[in-house]
Amino acid sequence: MTLDDFFNRIETHYSNALPFVVYRKPNENVVKVLLQETNDLYFSKGFTEQGFVFSPFDDSQDPVLIPVENSEVVSVSNVMLSEFEAFKVNEYSDKDSKKIHINLIKKGIKAINNNEFEKVVLSRQETINRPELNTISIFKKLLSYYKSAFVYCWYHPKVGLWLGATPETLIKIEGKQFSIMALAGTQDYKGTLDVVWKDKEKDEQHIVTNFIIESLKPLVENIKASETETVKAGNLLHLKTMISARLQSNSNLKDIISVLHPTPAVCGFPKQDAKQFILKHESYNREFYTGFLGELNFETTKAPRSGKRNIENRAYAINKKSTQLYVNLRCMQLKDTKAIIYVGGGITESSNAESEWKETVSKSQTIKQVL
């Protein structure tokens, strides 16, 4: 199938108001699509199903599932798209929005000083009017510009239309072995990864990493954390730590997700206190922003290691279930002629409200430049 045929299939499916998800994993050039055959709405109840899962921020709601068994799965390899030149976005100038968000941040800092929680992630949405929005065109620009991100376009007529290019992995699990990314702290990229991080960002990263390790300890064995490094995502830098472990025999994927999601990187710490503050004080519903999405229980095949002593085993490939879930950041929702962009940032006791506002402006520019 040619690339044009591939995207034409998706356009036809979309025009028939049928659910689909098209996506590309970080640093890969295979683009995959699940084309659901009916417009039925499926949900994942225990993360045992096979399909593409799309979960909201509020973990009391069931994730939406596009099941493999009810979909046609198509992929194209060696996807080469023309380079997209990102343009500089004008500084955001909605004074009312700025005032509302700065007041929200000040409420968060006050609650931290009152010992209600250590950290809270506060967000806002921005609406852009674009009469000529073309979904597949935006997706192609995301593919071209964000090669190291998980890039997706997800649609269900009963739920909505979302696109994004997220830098953050929630969990990758194959068999019993898994890894998790702790990503926190933000600054603008200015041509180098060799930068100095303030204590505020280091503290943020420390909170996220510690939460993940402590939450997982009862469920896993052989838990390890990498050195923290600076990574680039679009025009921003973040601090990243990788945590790996092995599931205990009596633990499962649902156990892991329920203790992790939403992590302090997108919610706060302690989790429940921060989440209640967000639900009470943010002036909108995040829906799928800061939720998670990705492949659930896909079959992967691995050939045994070659060697003279196991020549007879080489014919026997090992089948394992693989799940790769990503946090839904740097995303937008398309409604009619409007693009709704979601951005936020972590608030700690050393946060400055004006600086935190500027960070959300930088994050919004990352996704706005494809519009």
C-alpha positions in Angstrom: 0.0 0.0 0.0 1.3 3.4 -0.9 1.4 6.3 1.6 -1.3 8.1 -0.4 -3.5 5.0 -0.3 -2.9 4.6 3.4 -4.0 8.2 4.2 -6.9 8.0 1.7 -8.2 5.0 3.6 -8.1 7.0 6.9 -9.9 10.0 5.2 -12.7 7.8 3.9 -13.1 6.1 7.3 -13.2 9.5 9.0 -15.8 10.9 6.5 -17.9 7.8 7.3 -17.8 8.8 11.0 -16.1 5.5 12.0 -13.6 5.3 14.8 -9.9 5.0 14.2 -6.5 5.7 15.6 -3.4 6.3 13.6 0.0 6.6 15.3 3.8 6.4 15.2 6.1 5.4 18.1 9.1 7.5 19.0 12.1 7.4 16.6 10.4 4.9 14.3 9.2 5.2 10.8 6.3 2.7 10.8 2.8 4.4 10.9 0.0 2.1 12.1 -3.8 2.5 12.0 -6.7 0.6 13.6 -9.8 1.1 11.6 -12.8 0.1 13.7 -15.6 -1.6 11.7 -18.6 -0.1 13.5 -19.2 3.0 15.6 -19.8 1.0 18.8 -18.2 2.4 21.9 -16.0 -0.1 23.7 -14.3 0.3 27.1 -11.4 -1.5 28.8 -12.5 -2.9 32.2 -9.3 -4.5 33.4 -6.6 -3.9 30.8 -6.8 -7.5 29.7 -8.2 -6.7 26.3 -6.2 -6.4 23.1 -6.5 -3.0 21.3 -5.7 0.7 21.5 -6.6 2.2 24.8 -7.4 5.9 25.4 -7.8 6.9 29.0 -9.0 10.1 30.6 -7.2 12.0 33.4 -9.9 11.1 35.9 -9.0 7.5 36.7 -12.6 6.9 38.1 -13.7 6.7 34.4 -13.1 3.7 32.2 -10.7 4.0 29.3 -12.1 3.9 25.7 -10.9 0.9 23.7 -10.5 0.4 19.9 -10.4 -3.5 19.9 -8.1 -5.3 17.5 -10.8 -8.0 17.0 -13.3 -5.4 15.7 -10.8 -3.4 13.6 -8.7 -3.7 10.5 -5.0 -3.1 11.4 -2.9 -1.6 8.6 0.7 -0.2 8.7 3.1 1.5 6.3 6.9 1.4 6.7 9.6 3.8 5.7 7.4 6.8 5.9 9.2 9.8 4.5 7.3 13.0 4.7 8.5 16.4 3.4 10.2 18.4 6.1 7.8 20.7 7.8 9.2 24.1 8.7 7.8 25.2 12.1 7.1 28.8 12.3 7.4 31.2 15.3 4.1 31.6 17.1 3.1 35.0 18.3 3.2 35.6 22.1 -0.1 34.7 23.7 -1.9 37.9 24.7 -5.2 37.0 26.3 -5.0 39.0 29.5 -8.1 37.5 31.1 -6.8 34.0 30.6 -3.4 35.0 32.0 -5.0 36.5 35.1 -7.2 33.5 35.7 -4.3 31.1 35.4 -2.0 33.1 37.6 -4.7 33.3 40.3 -5.1 29.5 40.0 -1.3 29.0 40.5 -1.4 31.3 43.5 -4.1 29.2 45.0 -2.0 26.1 44.5 1.1 27.7 46.1 -1.1 28.7 49.1 -2.4 25.2 49.5 1.1 23.8 49.4 2.2 26.3 52.1 -0.8 25.1 54.1 0.6 21.6 53.9 -2.4 20.3 51.8 0.1 18.6 49.4 3.7 18.9 48.1 3.1 19.5 44.5 0.1 20.1 42.1 0.0 20.2 38.3 -2.3 23.0 37.1 -3.4 23.5 33.5 -5.4 25.6 31.2 -6.9 25.3 27.7 -6.5 27.7 24.7 -8.9 27.8 21.8 -7.8 28.7 18.3 -10.2 29.4 15.5 -9.0 27.8 12.2 -11.8 27.5 9.6 -9.5 25.5 7.3 -8.4 22.8 9.8 -7.5 19.5 8.1 -7.0 16.6 10.4 -4.7 14.5 8.3 -2.6 17.5 7.3 -2.0 18.3 11.0 -1.1 14.7 11.8 1.4 14.7 8.9 3.0 17.9 10.3 3.3 16.3 13.7 4.9 13.2 12.2 7.4 15.4 10.3 8.3 17.7 13.2 8.2 15.5 16.3 10.3 12.5 15.3 11.2 11.5 18.9 7.6 11.8 20.2 4.6 9.4 20.2 2.5 11.0 17.5 -1.2 10.1 17.1 -4.6 11.1 15.8 -7.5 9.4 17.6 -11.2 9.7 16.6 -14.5 8.3 17.8 -17.8 10.0 16.7 -19.3 9.5 20.2 -16.2 10.9 22.0 -14.2 13.3 19.9 -11.1 14.0 17.8 -7.7 14.3 19.4 -4.1 14.7 18.1 -0.8 15.0 19.9 2.9 14.5 20.0 3.8 13.4 23.5 7.4 13.1 24.8 6.4 11.0 27.9 6.0 7.2 28.2 3.8 6.0 31.0 4.8 2.3 30.9 6.3 -0.2 28.5 5.7 -3.8 29.5 6.7 -7.0 27.7 5.9 -10.3 29.5 6.8 -9.5 33.1 9.5 -7.0 32.4 8.7 -3.3 32.2 10.0 0.3 32.2 8.5 3.6 33.3 9.6 7.1 32.5 9.7 9.9 35.1 9.6 13.2 33.3 9.4 16.6 35.0 10.9 20.0 34.9 10.8 22.3 31.9 12.9 25.0 30.3 13.2 26.4 26.8 15.7 24.7 24.4 18.4 27.2 23.4 20.7 25.1 21.2 22.3 22.9 23.9 21.4 20.1 26.4 24.2 21.3 28.7 22.1 23.4 30.9 21.7 24.3 34.6 18.5 23.2 36.4 17.1 25.2 39.3 16.2 23.5 42.6 12.5 23.8 41.8 12.8 21.6 38.7 15.1 19.1 40.5 12.6 18.9 43.3 9.8 18.3 40.9 11.7 15.4 39.2 12.7 14.0 42.6 9.0 13.9 43.7 7.9 12.1 40.5 10.7 9.5 40.6 10.3 8.7 44.4 6.5 8.4 44.0 6.9 5.8 41.2 9.5 3.8 43.0 7.6 3.8 46.3 4.3 3.0 44.7 5.7 0.1 42.7 7.7 -1.6 45.5 4.8 -3.8 46.8 4.1 -5.1 43.2 7.5 -5.6 41.7 11.0 -7.0 42.1 14.5 -6.0 40.8 13.5 -2.3 40.7 16.2 0.0 39.3 16.4 3.8 38.4 18.8 5.3 35.8 20.8 8.5 36.2 18.7 11.6 35.5 19.4 13.2 32.2 18.3 16.2 30.2 16.2 15.5 27.1 14.7 17.6 24.3 11.1 17.5 23.3 10.2 20.0 20.5 11.5 23.4 21.6 11.6 22.4 25.3 14.0 20.5 27.7 13.0 18.2 30.5 14.6 16.0 33.2 14.1 12.3 32.6 14.8 9.2 34.8 14.0 5.7 33.6 12.8 3.1 36.1 12.8 -0.6 35.3 11.4 -3.6 37.2 9.9 -7.0 36.9 6.3 -7.8 37.9 5.8 -10.1 40.8 3.9 -13.3 39.8 0.7 -12.2 41.6 0.7 -8.7 40.1 -0.8 -7.5 36.8 -1.0 -4.5 34.6 -4.2 -3.2 36.2 -2.4 -3.1 39.6 0.5 -1.1 38.1 -1.7 1.4 36.3 -4.0 2.0 39.2 -1.1 3.0 41.5 0.7 5.1 38.9 -2.0 7.0 37.1 -2.2 9.9 37.3 1.4 10.4 38.3 2.8 13.4 40.1 4.2 14.6 36.7 0.6 15.4 35.6 -1.4 15.5 38.8 0.7 16.1 42.0 1.7 14.5 45.3 0.1 13.1 47.3 -2.0 12.0 44.4 -5.5 12.0 45.8 -5.2 15.4 47.5 -3.7 17.0 44.4 -6.3 15.4 42.2 -9.2 16.7 44.3 -7.7 20.2 44.2 -7.5 20.0 40.4 -11.1 18.8 40.0 -12.3 21.5 42.3 -10.3 24.5 41.1 -9.4 24.1 37.4 -12.2 25.9 35.5 -12.7 23.1 32.9 -12.7 19.4 32.3 -9.3 18.0 31.2 -11.0 15.0 29.5 -8.2 13.0 27.9 -5.4 15.6 28.5 -2.9 14.1 31.0 -4.6 10.7 30.5 -2.8 8.0 28.7 -3.0 6.1 25.4 -1.3 3.3 23.4 -1.2 -0.3 22.5 -2.6 -2.8 25.0 -1.6 -6.5 24.9 -0.3 -6.5 21.3 1.4 -9.7 20.3 5.1 -9.4 19.8 7.4 -12.1 18.4 11.1 -12.5 19.5 13.5 -14.9 18.0 15.7 -16.8 20.5 19.3 -15.7 20.7 21.5 -17.5 18.1 24.4 -19.7 19.1 25.9 -23.0 18.2 24.4 -24.7 21.2 20.8 -23.8 20.4 20.7 -24.1 16.6 17.6 -26.4 17.0 15.8 -23.7 19.0 16.1 -20.9 16.4 13.0 -22.0 14.6 10.9 -21.4 17.8 10.0 -17.8 18.1 8.8 -16.5 21.5 5.4 -14.8 21.6 4.8 -12.3 24.3 2.2 -9.7 25.1 3.5 -6.1 24.8 1.8 -3.0 26.1 3.2 0.5 25.4 1.3 3.4 27.0 2.1 7.2 26.7 1.0 10.2 28.8 -1.3 12.4 26.7 0.7 15.7 26.7 1.3 18.3 23.9 -2.1 17.5 22.6 -5.2 19.2 21.1 -8.8 18.4 20.6 -10.5 19.5 17.3 -14.1 20.6 17.4 -15.6 21.9 14.2 -13.3 24.9 13.2 -11.7 25.1 16.6 -8.5 23.6 18.0 -8.5 23.4 21.8 -4.9 23.1 23.1 -4.1 21.9 26.6 -1.1 23.0 28.6 0.0 22.9 32.3 2.9 22.8 34.7 4.0 21.5 38.0 3.6 23.8 41.1 5.8 23.4 44.2 6.4 25.7 47.2 9.2 27.5 45.3 7.1 28.2 42.2 6.7 31.7 40.8 3.3 32.4 39.3 4.5 34.6 36.4 7.3 32.1 35.5 4.7 29.2 35.6 2.5 31.2 33.2 5.4 31.7 30.8 6.1 27.9 30.9 2.5 27.2 29.7 3.0 29.7 26.9 6.2 27.9 25.8 4.4 24.5 25.9 1.4 25.9 23.9 3.8 27.1 21.2 5.2 23.6 20.8 1.8 22.3 19.6 0.5 25.6 18.0 3.3 25.7 15.4 1.7 22.9 13.4 -1.5 24.9 13.1 
